[in-house]
Each structure stands twice: as structure tokens, then as C-alpha cells.
Amino acid sequence: MSTPGDPAPVAVAPRTGPAGSATGTGGRHLDQRAHRLEKLQALRARGPGALPYRYPTDATAAGIRTAHAGLPPDQRTADRVRIAGRVELIRRQGHLTFATLRDRTGALQLFVDSSVLGAARHAEFDDVDRGDWLGVEGTVMTTRRGELSVAVEDFAVLGKALLEPPDKHRGLPDVETRYRQRYADLEVNERTREVFRIRHTAVRAIRRHLEDRGFTEVEGPVLQSIQGGASARPFVTHHNALDLDLYLRIALELHLKRLIVGGMERVFEIGRVFRNEGIDTRHNPEFTMLEAYQAFADYTDMMDLVEGLVTDAARAALGDDLTVHYGGHAIDLGATPWPRRRFADMIAEVTGATMHPAMPVEEARAVLDRLGLPYEAGWGAGRLMKEVYDERVQHAVVGPVFCTDYPREVSPLARTHRDDPAYVERFELIVAGFELSNAYSEQNDAVEQLAAFEAEARAKQHGDPEAGDVDLDYVRALERGMPCTGGLGIGIDRLVMLLASVDSIREVILFPTLRPESGPP
């Protein structure tokens, strides 16, 4: 059957009717909502069948495109399909209507002809609005211009949109609205859908990589009685039945290492952690961490594991080209092995200062004075080194680079370096100026771990809100014996930021933390 050319679907202008004409933006939205509400009421009046409770489908937009790739123009097939999705665009032209239906896999044109659907049903179809959810049954065809379509033979409204969707071409220009109304952002913004596709495929690849290497995925407690596992300010809540204050976890570490003690040997968790800290482009109060622990390994094994995890995640999300573009840099994640550079050497290269955790604290302070960096009176030379690195070195690193061997003072859960006891065997993976991963040769000496906990507790007593508590149960676990172990943490949100080439963590969290709309400015 010959079909007319299919004009590009466009948004339909608001219709006039009982609700009156639209006058101005606010009035137009109110008029649209009132008119759509009338249509919903009319649908309800037709009986339960007009708004089905379920609509089984047997095809997707992507599946139809794959099955009929190369179908010549002006062809009608016998392939009958049932698909469902949201109406994105619609245009009415005499006895024909063209619409775009989008499902989770992509978009496909609908071709509605009164000679096929019937005049009465076609009139009902023409009451469909942009944003409505629709189930459609029909045969696959192409128009004279070759546009793959479904010739609609039956349809059902599955969900009525009372609010007019954002403009398809402009999207949601206000960034904060995109974050607050992620449902609207996903509806009209293909880029947003792509970012979360990248997130899904990257996390799936990480799980597969670890499972293929014998790791077991586990779940630790979110509510914890001890603040520990990282240096961060926690959220505090109260359990009424136990009359007990509890912390939302700031890390996954200590419970996972208890499992190593118990003999599980290779464990990991991908889970939410919570830190009561500021919000900026790289920090959100709740975020997703991967932590993994491997018995009989050290931090060099963890470097190999991190390299494999990140490159596998990148390959799954991006394909064979592992070059990402971030901060004005083209970064080749596939150029392995990544460089490994000592923490103190990087400080010396950038600042010209030779520093060591065992140096006199007055000399270390003099370096910060020369660089114009403030510091606290109680900081030792190792903590002062970390401040220099954080403020003058890390942000300039493009990477990927493994920065290795940190001062013992700033790493209470890591094992003393085998060559220099002022350091620990720790690395951070730095890419585009930010930390992507943190990893250790884990401390497995119960006596040394208790001493490190007690030092943290003293810091907490002196006003450090990020210092941890003494976790006596974890020390007791170590006293049962923990083998040499390597552990790592990767910030999933930051990894997705890198892979998706976005510069704000809010772009990769579906529902980021925001100030309430009604709250103070």
C-alpha cells in the first residue's frame, strides 16, 4: 500500500475548548492541565477497559528496528507487534496522524490511518497528548520516505499526563529543575538517559569482574554503633527500642574485614555510605562505594585489581575506545599499566620541598608557611605533608596515576610500609585531579590497630569531628587472626562522572541531595 510522506512530528498547539484559551505561559499550563483532566475524566467514563491495569508487550522499539533493518521504503509487512511507551511527539494531518513513541530501548514512529483504525477510534487517538503512555498494536511498515513505523490497528491509553511535558528540543534548561524533577529530565533529555545507562553498565561490569575472580558479594550494616572506617563526620540517628544512638555508616571497611577474619577470603560490597559534609560538584552526603578485600594480597595486587576494574567498566560503558574527555584533557584509560609514583616524590616535583613524615614538625610547618597554607597546631609532619599534597599537588594530576606510600599519621587502617615505618602501604588512584580509588595493604596486627584507634579517639576528644572511635570488637576480630590482606575502595559516582564526561556528581546520582524548595535561601 502506498503511504504519504511522513512529516517530522512536532508538538501540537494547545486546543481551545471549555477550559478557554491559553494566555501567557502560566495560563497556558493551567489551560493544558484542565483540558487534559477533562480527557482523563472522559476516559474513566468509558469504563475500566479504557485504562487497562496491564498491557503485555511482545516487542520493543530497538527490537523492531533490528528485526527490520534495511526494509525498503513504502513496504507493509505481516509482522504484528504490541509495544508500549510514552508519546513524545505528535502531528495530525487530515485522516492521518504521525506520532513518536519512546520505550526504554528507543523511539519509533506510529502511523495512524482512519482507513485502518476506523474514524471513531482515530478520533479517540487524536485525543492523545504528548506525555501520555500508550500501548499500541499493529503491523510493521515503512512510509514512502522510508521511516520505519507501526501501522496502528488498536491502542490503549495506559497513563494520562496531566502536565504538559517540557519542550522536546529545549529540554529542561534550568539545571536545578533537572535535579529536583529527575522524572521530567529523563522524559525529555536523551543525554541524561545515556549517563544512567553508562552507570548501569559500568556497575554491572565491576560486579562481573570481581565475581569472575572468586569474590563474594555481601551486605554490611548501614546502622552502626561505632564511627569508623574513614575520616568523615557521620550522620547520627536514634533507635527508640534500644534507646541507642547509631551512626549511618561512613565506610564499608570494618565489617568486610571481619569477614576476611572469618575465612571468606575474597569479599566485596557496592553500597550507599553517608557523610555529613558539604555539598559541591564532587561531594554528595550519600554516595555509592565499592569496597573489596582479598586475603593473601597486598597493595600492589590491589593496583592490578583497580586497573582491571576501571578498564573493564570503561569498556562496557564506552566500547573499545577507552579515551575519556574530562576537564579539557583526553585521558586514555587503556594505556596500562598506569604509572606508580611516590607521594613524597610528587610533592617534591611540584613544590620543590623535600618532606618526610619523620622530619621535624617545625621544618614541615615552614614548608606550608612558604606555600601560604594554613594548618592546625596538633598536626604532625605526616598530616602537614598531606595538606601540601591536597592543596598543591593532586588537583594538577591528569593521570591516571597511582600515588603510593602515604604518611602513617593519616592512614590508621593501613599496614606499615615494609621499607620505611614512617609510611604505610597505601595508594590513591588520581584521574583528572580527583581521587578515584583508595587502597591499602591492610593492617592485620591487633596491637598496632588498637594503638591507631586510640590515637584517633584522642583526636576526637580534642575536637576533630571526623576522627573515629575505638572499635574494640574489630580489635577482638583481629586477635583471632587476619591474614595479610589487600583492600580497595572506588567511588562509583566519581567513576561514572569520568566515564560520562560530566563535571558534577549531581549528574550521576538520580536523586541528589538538595535544599528543600520551601527552605531558606
Backbone torsions as a table, in degrees:
resi	resn	phi	psi	omega
1	MET	NA	133.8	178.6
2	SER	-78.7	135.9	179.6
3	THR	-122.0	149.8	178.3
4	PRO	-67.0	165.1	173.0
5	GLY	-63.5	149.9	-176.6
6	ASP	-103.3	110.4	178.1
7	PRO	-67.0	152.5	178.2
8	ALA	-61.1	125.2	179.7
9	PRO	-61.6	141.5	177.2
10	VAL	-132.9	164.4	178.4
11	ALA	-66.2	141.2	179.9
12	VAL	-85.4	135.7	176.8
13	ALA	-64.5	148.9	-179.9
14	PRO	-61.7	138.1	-179.2
15	ARG	-84.9	149.3	172.5
16	THR	-85.9	156.8	-178.1
17	GLY	177.5	-154.5	-176.2
18	PRO	-58.5	-28.8	-178.5
19	ALA	-76.8	-9.4	178.7
20	GLY	94.3	177.9	-177.9
21	SER	-87.3	151.6	177.8
22	ALA	-78.2	136.8	177.4
23	THR	-135.8	100.1	-178.7
24	GLY	87.2	167.2	-173.6
25	THR	-63.8	-51.3	-179.3
26	GLY	-62.4	-43.8	178.6
27	GLY	-63.9	-36.6	-179.6
28	ARG	-63.6	-43.0	179.7
29	HIS	-65.6	-41.5	178.2
30	LEU	-63.6	-41.1	178.9
31	ASP	-63.8	-43.5	178.6
32	GLN	-61.1	-45.5	-178.2
33	ARG	-63.5	-43.8	179.6
34	ALA	-62.0	-41.8	-179.3
35	HIS	-67.2	-40.6	179.1
36	ARG	-68.1	-35.7	177.7
37	LEU	-63.7	-38.2	175.5
38	GLU	-60.8	-40.4	178.8
39	LYS	-65.4	-38.9	177.7
40	LEU	-63.5	-42.8	178.8
41	GLN	-63.2	-37.3	177.5
42	ALA	-66.0	-38.2	177.0
43	LEU	-63.4	-44.4	179.1
44	ARG	-59.4	-36.7	-177.1
45	ALA	-67.1	-21.1	179.8
46	ARG	-76.5	-9.9	178.7
47	GLY	109.1	172.3	-174.7
48	PRO	-58.5	-31.7	-176.8
49	GLY	-68.6	-17.7	-178.1
50	ALA	-72.9	-23.0	177.3
51	LEU	-129.3	84.0	-172.4
52	PRO	-59.3	153.2	175.2
53	TYR	-82.9	-24.1	177.2
54	ARG	-150.5	159.1	180.0
55	TYR	-147.6	90.1	-179.8
56	PRO	-63.2	133.9	178.1
57	THR	-112.8	158.6	176.7
58	ASP	-129.4	10.3	-177.7
59	ALA	-154.4	161.7	173.8
60	THR	-128.0	164.1	178.9
61	ALA	-60.2	-44.9	-179.5
62	ALA	-66.2	-40.1	179.5
63	GLY	-63.1	-40.4	178.2
64	ILE	-64.9	-41.5	179.3
65	ARG	-64.3	-39.1	179.1
66	THR	-68.0	-44.7	-176.9
67	ALA	-67.2	-25.7	-174.8
68	HIS	-121.9	26.6	176.6
69	ALA	-61.3	132.6	178.6
70	GLY	85.6	5.5	177.9
71	LEU	-64.4	125.1	-175.7
72	PRO	-64.4	163.1	177.5
73	PRO	-62.8	154.2	172.5
74	ASP	59.7	47.0	-180.0
75	GLN	-122.8	141.5	175.3
76	ARG	-118.8	123.3	-178.9
77	THR	-99.2	172.5	175.1
78	ALA	-95.8	5.7	-177.2
79	ASP	-77.0	110.2	-177.4
80	ARG	-96.3	131.4	-174.9
81	VAL	-132.4	157.3	171.7
82	ARG	-126.4	116.2	179.4
83	ILE	-128.1	163.9	179.3
84	ALA	-145.5	148.4	178.7
85	GLY	178.2	-166.9	-178.7
86	ARG	-100.3	138.7	176.7
87	VAL	-77.3	116.3	-179.4
88	GLU	-90.3	-47.9	-176.6
89	LEU	-136.1	154.1	-179.2
90	ILE	-155.0	142.1	175.5
91	ARG	-144.1	132.4	-179.9
92	ARG	-105.5	135.0	-176.7
93	GLN	-143.7	90.5	-179.7
94	GLY	63.6	-125.6	-178.8
95	HIS	-86.0	6.8	178.7
96	LEU	-117.0	147.7	170.7
97	THR	-133.3	133.7	175.0
98	PHE	-112.7	135.3	178.6
99	ALA	-141.3	157.2	173.4
100	THR	-111.5	124.9	178.8
101	LEU	-109.8	128.4	178.5
102	ARG	-115.3	128.5	170.9
103	ASP	-112.9	-168.4	-175.0
104	ARG	-66.1	-15.1	-175.3
105	THR	-104.1	-13.8	-177.3
106	GLY	153.1	-164.5	-175.4
107	ALA	-120.1	153.7	-179.6
108	LEU	-149.2	145.6	179.3
109	GLN	-80.8	142.6	170.4
110	LEU	-106.1	138.5	-179.4
111	PHE	-120.1	114.3	-175.7
112	VAL	-114.4	121.0	-177.0
113	ASP	-125.4	127.6	-179.3
114	SER	-58.2	-31.6	-179.2
115	SER	-68.0	-20.4	178.4
116	VAL	-99.1	-49.7	-174.6
117	LEU	-82.6	-25.4	-174.9
118	GLY	95.6	145.1	-173.8
119	ALA	-62.6	-41.1	-176.6
120	ALA	-66.3	-46.4	-180.0
121	ARG	-69.1	-33.9	177.4
122	HIS	-62.8	-39.0	177.5
123	ALA	-62.4	-38.7	176.6
124	GLU	-66.1	-39.4	177.4
125	PHE	-61.2	-37.2	-178.5
126	ASP	-70.6	-6.4	171.3
127	ASP	-87.0	-4.9	176.2
128	VAL	-68.7	142.3	179.4
129	ASP	-117.2	159.9	170.8
130	ARG	-56.9	134.8	-178.9
131	GLY	98.7	-18.5	177.6
132	ASP	-67.4	149.2	172.3
133	TRP	-94.8	134.7	-170.7
134	LEU	-135.6	138.9	167.8
135	GLY	-105.2	135.4	-172.7
136	VAL	-133.5	138.7	173.7
137	GLU	-124.1	136.1	-180.0
138	GLY	176.5	-170.8	-178.1
139	THR	-109.2	151.7	-179.4
140	VAL	-79.3	138.7	-177.7
141	MET	-152.2	172.0	167.7
142	THR	-125.9	148.3	176.0
143	THR	-83.5	177.6	179.7
144	ARG	-60.9	-29.0	177.6
145	ARG	-84.6	0.3	175.9
146	GLY	88.5	10.8	-179.4
147	GLU	-77.3	119.1	178.4
148	LEU	-64.1	132.3	-172.2
149	SER	-146.5	168.4	168.5
150	VAL	-113.1	121.0	175.5
151	ALA	-77.8	111.3	-170.0
152	VAL	-74.2	123.9	176.6
153	GLU	-111.1	-19.3	175.4
154	ASP	-161.1	157.4	-179.5
155	PHE	-157.1	164.1	176.0
156	ALA	-146.2	137.7	173.2
157	VAL	-79.5	121.3	-176.1
158	LEU	-100.6	-17.4	178.3
159	GLY	-168.2	127.1	-177.1
160	LYS	-95.6	126.0	175.8
161	ALA	-86.8	118.6	178.2
162	LEU	-86.0	-23.8	178.6
163	LEU	-99.3	138.0	178.9
164	GLU	-68.3	131.3	-180.0
165	PRO	-65.5	158.1	172.3
166	PRO	-59.9	157.0	178.2
167	ASP	-57.3	130.2	-174.5
168	LYS	-61.1	-36.4	-174.3
169	HIS	-87.7	-32.5	179.3
170	ARG	-87.2	-23.9	-177.2
171	GLY	65.5	-144.3	176.4
172	LEU	-110.4	97.5	-175.4
173	PRO	-68.4	-25.5	-179.0
174	ASP	-82.6	118.7	-174.1
175	VAL	-63.0	-43.3	-177.7
176	GLU	-64.3	-36.9	176.2
177	THR	-62.3	-37.8	178.1
178	ARG	-60.0	-40.7	-179.1
179	TYR	-74.2	-38.5	-178.2
180	ARG	-73.7	-36.2	-176.8
181	GLN	-116.7	64.2	-176.3
182	ARG	-59.2	-29.5	178.5
183	TYR	-61.4	-40.4	177.7
184	ALA	-72.3	-37.6	177.8
185	ASP	-60.4	-47.0	179.6
186	LEU	-64.8	-31.9	-178.0
187	GLU	-63.3	-38.9	-170.4
188	VAL	-115.8	-9.4	-171.2
189	ASN	-111.6	104.0	179.6
190	GLU	-63.3	-35.5	-179.7
191	ARG	-62.7	-40.4	178.0
192	THR	-63.3	-43.5	177.6
193	ARG	-60.7	-37.1	179.7
194	GLU	-67.0	-40.1	179.0
195	VAL	-59.3	-43.4	-177.7
196	PHE	-79.7	-20.0	167.9
197	ARG	-66.8	-43.4	177.4
198	ILE	-59.2	-43.8	180.0
199	ARG	-60.1	-47.7	-178.5
200	HIS	-60.9	-48.2	-176.8
201	THR	-68.0	-34.9	178.7
202	ALA	-65.8	-46.0	-179.4
203	VAL	-65.4	-39.7	178.3
204	ARG	-62.1	-40.0	179.3
205	ALA	-66.8	-37.2	178.5
206	ILE	-64.0	-45.2	178.5
207	ARG	-59.9	-44.8	-178.7
208	ARG	-63.9	-41.5	-179.5
209	HIS	-59.5	-44.9	-178.7
210	LEU	-71.4	-42.9	180.0
211	GLU	-63.5	-36.8	177.9
212	ASP	-64.5	-19.3	-179.7
213	ARG	-105.3	18.5	171.6
214	GLY	85.1	14.1	177.9
215	PHE	-83.0	145.8	176.8
216	THR	-106.4	128.5	177.2
217	GLU	-81.6	133.5	-176.9
218	VAL	-133.5	174.3	177.1
219	GLU	-131.5	123.9	175.7
220	GLY	-97.7	172.3	-177.6
221	PRO	-74.1	141.0	174.3
222	VAL	-83.6	-38.2	176.2
223	LEU	-88.6	124.1	-175.4
224	GLN	-133.4	147.7	-178.5
225	SER	-87.8	-11.8	-177.6
226	ILE	-120.9	135.9	172.7
227	GLN	-85.9	111.5	-177.7
228	GLY	-170.7	173.6	179.3
229	GLY	98.1	-12.9	178.9
230	ALA	-167.4	168.6	175.5
231	SER	-99.1	100.8	-177.7
232	ALA	-163.6	154.5	176.6
233	ARG	-81.2	127.5	-175.4
234	PRO	-91.3	164.4	165.0
235	PHE	-87.4	139.5	-179.3
236	VAL	-115.3	135.6	176.0
237	THR	-132.6	177.7	-175.5
238	HIS	-131.7	131.9	175.7
239	HIS	-96.5	115.1	-172.3
240	ASN	-67.5	-44.7	-175.2
241	ALA	-62.8	-38.6	179.0
242	LEU	-91.1	-6.5	-174.6
243	ASP	49.2	55.8	-170.4
244	LEU	-137.5	130.3	171.3
245	ASP	-76.0	136.1	179.4
246	LEU	-130.1	157.5	176.9
247	TYR	-106.3	140.6	163.4
248	LEU	-73.1	135.8	-170.9
249	ARG	-60.8	141.8	175.6
250	ILE	-102.4	-7.9	178.4
251	ALA	-160.5	168.1	-179.7
252	LEU	-102.3	-6.3	-159.7
253	GLU	-61.6	-55.6	-164.5
254	LEU	-67.2	-33.6	177.9
255	HIS	-74.8	-33.0	177.0
256	LEU	-66.0	-39.7	179.8
257	LYS	-70.7	-26.5	171.5
258	ARG	-59.8	-33.8	179.3
259	LEU	-70.9	-33.1	173.5
260	ILE	-61.4	-44.5	175.9
261	VAL	-56.0	-40.4	-178.6
262	GLY	-73.1	-7.0	174.4
263	GLY	103.0	11.2	-179.4
264	MET	-75.4	-22.6	168.8
265	GLU	70.8	-45.7	178.8
266	ARG	-137.9	110.7	-177.0
267	VAL	-135.6	155.0	173.0
268	PHE	-150.6	159.3	174.1
269	GLU	-142.3	138.6	169.6
270	ILE	-113.8	110.1	-172.5
271	GLY	-154.6	166.3	179.2
272	ARG	-76.2	137.1	169.5
273	VAL	-125.6	163.0	-168.7
274	PHE	-135.2	125.5	179.0
275	ARG	-133.1	126.6	-173.8
276	ASN	-84.5	70.9	-173.6
277	GLU	-129.2	-180.0	-178.7
278	GLY	-66.8	165.1	179.3
279	ILE	-112.3	127.6	173.6
280	ASP	-149.9	-165.1	-173.5
281	THR	-66.6	-17.7	-178.9
282	ARG	-120.7	6.1	-178.4
283	HIS	-134.3	132.0	171.7
284	ASN	-132.2	141.3	-175.1
285	PRO	-57.5	-29.3	171.6
286	GLU	-121.8	134.8	-176.8
287	PHE	-151.2	174.0	-172.9
288	THR	-109.7	129.8	179.0
289	MET	-119.0	145.0	162.2
290	LEU	-103.7	128.9	168.0
291	GLU	-127.8	138.1	-179.2
292	ALA	-138.5	142.7	-178.0
293	TYR	-133.3	136.4	-175.4
294	GLN	-132.1	118.9	177.0
295	ALA	-68.1	152.7	176.9
296	PHE	67.5	22.5	-178.2
297	ALA	-128.1	165.4	175.0
298	ASP	-129.5	-168.6	-173.5
299	TYR	-71.1	-20.9	174.9
300	THR	-69.8	-37.2	174.4
301	ASP	-64.3	-35.5	179.1
302	MET	-68.2	-32.4	174.6
303	MET	-61.1	-44.7	178.5
304	ASP	-62.2	-40.9	-178.1
305	LEU	-67.2	-43.7	179.3
306	VAL	-61.8	-43.4	179.0
307	GLU	-56.9	-46.0	179.9
308	GLY	-67.0	-40.8	-179.9
309	LEU	-62.7	-47.1	-176.2
310	VAL	-68.3	-42.9	-178.7
311	THR	-69.4	-36.1	176.4
312	ASP	-65.9	-41.3	177.4
313	ALA	-62.9	-42.1	179.3
314	ALA	-64.8	-41.7	-178.8
315	ARG	-65.6	-40.2	179.0
316	ALA	-65.3	-38.1	-174.9
317	ALA	-83.9	-32.7	-169.4
318	LEU	-115.6	-16.2	-174.6
319	GLY	96.7	-157.5	-172.4
320	ASP	-75.3	-26.0	179.5
321	ASP	-85.3	109.8	-175.2
322	LEU	-95.9	22.0	176.2
323	THR	-85.1	124.6	176.3
324	VAL	-112.4	152.6	-178.7
325	HIS	-114.8	116.6	-174.7
326	TYR	-148.7	132.4	177.0
327	GLY	58.3	31.9	-179.5
328	GLY	81.3	7.0	-178.9
329	HIS	-116.5	144.2	168.8
330	ALA	-95.5	114.9	-172.5
331	ILE	-114.1	118.6	-178.2
332	ASP	-91.3	100.2	178.8
333	LEU	-71.0	-17.4	-178.5
334	GLY	-84.5	-4.5	-177.9
335	ALA	-83.4	67.8	-179.4
336	THR	-92.8	156.4	-1.6
337	PRO	-74.3	147.1	-179.8
338	TRP	-76.3	147.8	-179.0
339	PRO	-59.6	148.7	176.8
340	ARG	-122.3	118.3	-173.6
341	ARG	-132.8	138.0	-176.7
342	ARG	-71.8	141.7	179.7
343	PHE	-50.8	-51.1	-177.3
344	ALA	-66.0	-35.3	179.0
345	ASP	-65.8	-38.1	179.4
346	MET	-67.2	-37.6	175.9
347	ILE	-62.4	-45.8	-178.2
348	ALA	-62.6	-40.2	-177.4
349	GLU	-64.8	-41.1	-175.5
350	VAL	-82.8	-40.6	-172.2
351	THR	-103.8	-17.4	-175.0
352	GLY	81.1	2.1	-177.5
353	ALA	-96.1	131.5	173.3
354	THR	-93.5	112.9	-175.8
355	MET	-123.8	153.2	179.5
356	HIS	-150.6	142.8	-178.9
357	PRO	-59.7	-21.4	-179.2
358	ALA	-94.7	2.9	-179.7
359	MET	-68.9	155.5	175.7
360	PRO	-56.7	136.9	-174.4
361	VAL	-63.5	-29.7	178.2
362	GLU	-63.4	-37.8	179.1
363	GLU	-69.0	-38.2	177.9
364	ALA	-65.5	-40.8	178.3
365	ARG	-63.4	-35.4	-179.8
366	ALA	-62.9	-33.7	177.1
367	VAL	-64.3	-45.4	179.9
368	LEU	-66.8	-36.9	177.0
369	ASP	-60.5	-43.7	-179.8
370	ARG	-63.1	-35.2	-178.1
371	LEU	-87.2	-3.2	179.7
372	GLY	72.8	32.2	-178.0
373	LEU	-106.6	131.6	176.8
374	PRO	-76.4	161.8	178.9
375	TYR	-156.0	163.8	179.1
376	GLU	-93.1	151.2	-176.2
377	ALA	-63.4	-31.6	-175.7
378	GLY	-85.0	-0.4	-177.6
379	TRP	-74.6	136.6	171.8
380	GLY	-85.7	-177.7	-177.0
381	ALA	-63.0	-36.0	180.0
382	GLY	-65.5	-41.8	178.6
383	ARG	-68.3	-34.7	176.6
384	LEU	-65.7	-39.0	175.1
385	MET	-59.6	-42.4	-179.0
386	LYS	-63.1	-36.2	179.0
387	GLU	-66.0	-41.5	177.2
388	VAL	-61.7	-44.5	-179.8
389	TYR	-62.8	-46.7	-177.2
390	ASP	-63.0	-40.5	-171.3
391	GLU	-92.5	-22.9	-174.1
392	ARG	-122.6	-14.4	-171.9
393	VAL	-114.4	-56.3	-168.1
394	GLN	-57.3	-43.2	-172.3
395	HIS	-64.9	-19.5	-179.4
396	ALA	-91.8	-4.3	-177.6
397	VAL	-80.9	124.5	176.6
398	VAL	-86.7	-50.7	174.9
399	GLY	73.3	-161.9	3.2
400	PRO	-69.9	137.2	-179.6
401	VAL	-136.9	135.1	169.7
402	PHE	-87.7	112.8	174.3
403	CYS	-90.7	118.6	-168.7
404	THR	-115.3	159.6	167.8
405	ASP	67.2	84.6	-176.2
406	TYR	-98.1	157.1	176.7
407	PRO	-59.9	142.2	-178.8
408	ARG	-61.4	-32.6	-176.6
409	GLU	-59.2	-29.6	-175.4
410	VAL	-105.3	12.7	-175.1
411	SER	-140.6	71.6	-172.3
412	PRO	-70.5	-14.3	-177.1
413	LEU	-104.9	1.8	-177.3
414	ALA	-98.4	159.9	-177.0
415	ARG	-86.2	142.4	179.6
416	THR	-56.5	138.5	-178.4
417	HIS	-63.4	136.3	-175.8
418	ARG	-67.1	-20.1	-177.6
419	ASP	-106.3	-18.1	-176.7
420	ASP	-153.5	108.1	-174.2
421	PRO	-68.7	-7.2	175.2
422	ALA	-78.0	-14.2	-179.6
423	TYR	-112.3	168.1	170.1
424	VAL	-122.7	163.3	179.1
425	GLU	-86.9	90.4	-175.8
426	ARG	-140.9	147.0	170.6
427	PHE	-138.3	156.9	167.0
428	GLU	-122.9	137.4	172.5
429	LEU	-88.3	120.0	-178.9
430	ILE	-109.9	126.0	176.6
431	VAL	-136.0	130.4	177.0
432	ALA	54.8	34.3	174.4
433	GLY	85.0	1.2	178.7
434	PHE	-130.7	156.5	-179.7
435	GLU	-74.6	124.9	178.3
436	LEU	-103.7	-29.1	-177.9
437	SER	-148.4	150.3	176.7
438	ASN	-133.4	136.0	-174.1
439	ALA	-154.0	155.7	-177.1
440	TYR	-137.1	160.4	146.6
441	SER	-80.9	116.7	-167.9
442	GLU	-74.4	141.7	174.7
443	GLN	-66.4	123.0	178.9
444	ASN	-123.1	12.6	177.1
445	ASP	-96.8	113.7	-175.4
446	ALA	-61.8	-37.3	-177.9
447	VAL	-67.7	-46.1	179.8
448	GLU	-67.0	-36.7	179.1
449	GLN	-65.4	-40.6	177.7
450	LEU	-62.3	-41.7	178.9
451	ALA	-62.2	-40.0	178.8
452	ALA	-66.8	-40.6	176.5
453	PHE	-61.4	-43.0	-177.9
454	GLU	-65.8	-34.7	176.6
455	ALA	-65.6	-39.7	177.1
456	GLU	-64.9	-41.1	-179.6
457	ALA	-62.3	-38.2	177.1
458	ARG	-64.5	-40.0	177.4
459	ALA	-62.8	-37.2	179.0
460	LYS	-66.4	-39.7	178.7
461	GLN	-64.8	-27.6	179.6
462	HIS	-91.0	13.5	170.0
463	GLY	104.4	5.6	178.5
464	ASP	-82.4	107.6	-175.6
465	PRO	-73.1	-13.5	-178.7
466	GLU	-94.1	-9.3	-179.3
467	ALA	-72.2	148.1	-176.6
468	GLY	-89.6	177.4	178.3
469	ASP	-98.6	172.0	174.4
470	VAL	-82.3	112.9	180.0
471	ASP	-94.1	88.9	-175.1
472	LEU	-66.6	-31.7	178.5
473	ASP	-67.2	-36.8	177.3
474	TYR	-66.9	-39.0	175.6
475	VAL	-61.8	-42.0	177.7
476	ARG	-61.0	-38.1	176.6
477	ALA	-62.2	-44.0	179.0
478	LEU	-62.8	-32.8	179.5
479	GLU	-66.0	-18.5	173.7
480	ARG	-80.6	-10.0	175.6
481	GLY	102.8	117.4	172.5
482	MET	-120.8	130.1	179.9
483	PRO	-69.4	166.5	171.6
484	CYS	-53.4	134.3	-169.4
485	THR	-144.8	140.9	170.4
486	GLY	-106.8	140.8	179.1
487	GLY	-135.9	153.5	-179.9
488	LEU	-144.5	155.5	170.9
489	GLY	-132.9	138.8	176.1
490	ILE	-128.8	129.4	174.3
491	GLY	-77.1	108.2	-176.2
492	ILE	-61.7	-41.3	-177.7
493	ASP	-63.5	-42.8	179.2
494	ARG	-67.2	-36.8	176.5
495	LEU	-61.8	-43.3	179.7
496	VAL	-67.3	-37.6	174.2
497	MET	-53.8	-45.7	-179.4
498	LEU	-64.7	-48.4	-176.6
499	LEU	-66.6	-33.7	-178.7
500	ALA	-90.9	-3.5	180.0
501	SER	56.4	48.8	175.2
502	VAL	-118.5	149.5	-171.0
503	ASP	-105.1	10.6	177.4
504	SER	-135.2	135.4	179.1
505	ILE	-63.6	-23.6	179.1
506	ARG	-66.8	-22.1	178.6
507	GLU	-71.7	-20.8	-173.7
508	VAL	-112.8	1.6	173.6
509	ILE	-110.3	123.9	-174.5
510	LEU	-58.0	-42.5	-178.2
511	PHE	-129.3	79.8	-178.8
512	PRO	-68.9	158.6	178.7
513	THR	-73.1	128.4	-178.8
514	LEU	-134.4	155.3	172.4
515	ARG	-64.2	138.9	179.0
516	PRO	-57.2	143.9	-179.1
517	GLU	-58.8	-34.2	-177.1
518	SER	-90.7	0.6	-176.8
519	GLY	-77.0	176.1	179.8
520	PRO	-67.2	153.9	-179.1
521	PRO	-67.3	NA	NA
